[in-house]
Amino acid sequence: LSNYFWYRKAIIDQLDIFINNNEKSEELLHELFSKRYESTSTLNLQNCIWLLDDKFMSFSYFASEGVVKQVINDIYGDHSADHNSRKVMDLFIAFDRADNSLEKDCVIIEFKALGATSDEKANAASQVRRKYAQSIRRHAKNVRNIFVFIVTQIDEETKEGLKSDDFREAVTRYGTMMNYYNRENDAHICFLCATTVIGDAKDRHELFFKLLREELVANQRRGVELPHIM
């Protein structure tokens, strides 16, 4: 457990360095979240999707560089492919809903290099809506919510361009989020600043340590022998 928490801190530190010193590499940003070209239904602690949200670690299926057709086949069985079925999603996650229904929620994550142009970032919004969300909604069974996150940096030019496409701005403690509800495919699309991701991940990591320390103190008072990990 202690190794895992220190591993999380190391990943956060690497992401922090990347954000401050590297504005080009989309591949490195991807690799910090997950090893590329793999799929699994088994928890792997080297999977760092918790950088976005810890709840996504309870996935029932995960694919990095997942081909749309293969992802749907893996989860739901063979289906009638369409012209978008060969498209590759950076990350795809399916996880069971908290209400124990048979439906699943799906998450698609795309990465754009922090130094990408505003046009390239705008094209990403169009791509995830017209290709990924549309194909998942049409062919995947028992899907309730589709959430799409595009992780990049949001400058003023990008922000204004997204607003013209009906995205709404939300200012967070660590940066900007741009949100859009795509009615056609019943999908929630969100542009996230990489700085927002790292700030939130740091807060959650610190909370983990705080709760763990409190548990250790409580167990020591009860006379329970536990290894010291701080």
Buried (B, 14 or more C-beta within 10 A) or exposed (E): EEEEBEEBBEBBEBBBEBBEEEEEBBEBBBBBBBEEEEBEEEEEEEBBBBBBBBEBBEBEBBBBBBBBBBBBBBBBEEBEBBEBBEBBBBBBBBBBEEEEEEEBBBBBBBBBBBEBEBEBBBEBBEBBBBBBBBBBBEBBEEBEEBBBBBBBBBBEEBBEBBEEEEBEBEEEEBBBBBBBEBEEBEBBBBBBBBBBBBBBBBEBBEEBBEEBEEEBEEEEEEEEEEEEBE
